[in-house]
């Protein structure tokens, strides 16, 4: 089930909604206005960047240190 982020152009309220079968929310849950705009989520922006280096180093495979391999002192 895909979760999308929306922003109401009328009141500025931001919210997330589960979209089933392509059916997007009709109204803002805060003000019930129909002017909704789908937002680009942080996850989508990183996934579409086209470069693995854009997200930074992968965590250490031995200990999970987020700074990457060779950054920790345990090995």
C-alpha positions as CSV (number, residue, x, y, z in Angstrom):
1,X,0.0,0.0,0.0
2,X,1.7,3.2,-1.1
3,X,1.6,6.1,1.3
4,X,1.8,9.6,-0.2
5,X,2.3,13.0,1.4
6,X,-0.1,15.9,0.6
7,X,-0.4,19.6,1.3
8,X,-3.6,21.6,1.3
9,X,-3.1,24.7,-0.8
10,X,-6.0,26.3,1.1
11,X,-4.9,26.0,4.7
12,X,-1.3,24.6,4.4
13,X,-2.1,21.4,6.4
14,X,0.3,18.5,5.5
15,X,-0.8,14.9,5.9
16,X,-0.1,11.4,4.7
17,X,-2.7,9.2,3.0
18,X,-2.7,5.6,1.8
19,X,-3.6,5.5,-1.9
20,X,-5.4,2.3,-3.0
21,X,-6.1,1.6,-6.7
22,X,-4.9,5.1,-7.6
23,X,-7.7,6.8,-5.6
24,X,-6.2,9.9,-4.0
25,X,-7.9,11.8,-1.2
26,X,-10.6,14.2,-2.2
27,X,-10.5,16.7,0.7
28,X,-8.1,18.1,3.3
29,X,-8.8,16.4,6.6
30,X,-8.3,19.7,8.4
31,X,-10.4,22.2,6.4
32,X,-12.2,19.9,4.0
33,X,-11.1,21.9,1.0
34,X,-10.3,20.1,-2.3
35,X,-7.1,21.9,-3.3
36,X,-4.6,19.2,-2.5
37,X,-1.1,19.0,-3.9
38,X,1.0,15.8,-3.7
39,X,4.4,16.4,-2.2
40,X,7.7,14.8,-3.0
41,X,8.7,12.8,0.1
42,X,12.3,12.6,1.4
43,X,12.4,8.9,0.5
44,X,11.3,9.5,-3.1
45,X,13.9,12.2,-3.5
46,X,16.7,10.0,-2.4
47,X,15.5,7.0,-4.4
48,X,15.3,9.0,-7.6
49,X,18.7,10.8,-7.2
50,X,20.4,8.4,-9.6
51,X,23.6,8.1,-7.5
52,X,24.3,5.7,-4.6
53,X,26.8,8.2,-3.2
54,X,24.1,10.9,-2.7
55,X,22.8,9.0,0.4
56,X,26.3,8.8,2.0
57,X,28.3,5.8,3.0
58,X,26.6,2.5,3.7
59,X,26.7,1.3,7.4
60,X,29.5,-1.0,8.5
61,X,28.6,-4.6,7.7
62,X,30.2,-5.9,10.9
63,X,28.8,-3.6,13.6
64,X,26.2,-1.4,11.8
65,X,28.1,1.9,12.5
66,X,26.3,4.5,10.3
67,X,29.6,6.2,9.4
68,X,30.7,3.3,7.3
69,X,33.3,0.6,7.3
70,X,36.5,1.4,9.2
71,X,34.9,4.2,11.2
72,X,34.4,2.2,14.4
73,X,37.0,1.0,16.8
74,X,35.6,-2.5,17.4
75,X,37.4,-4.2,14.5
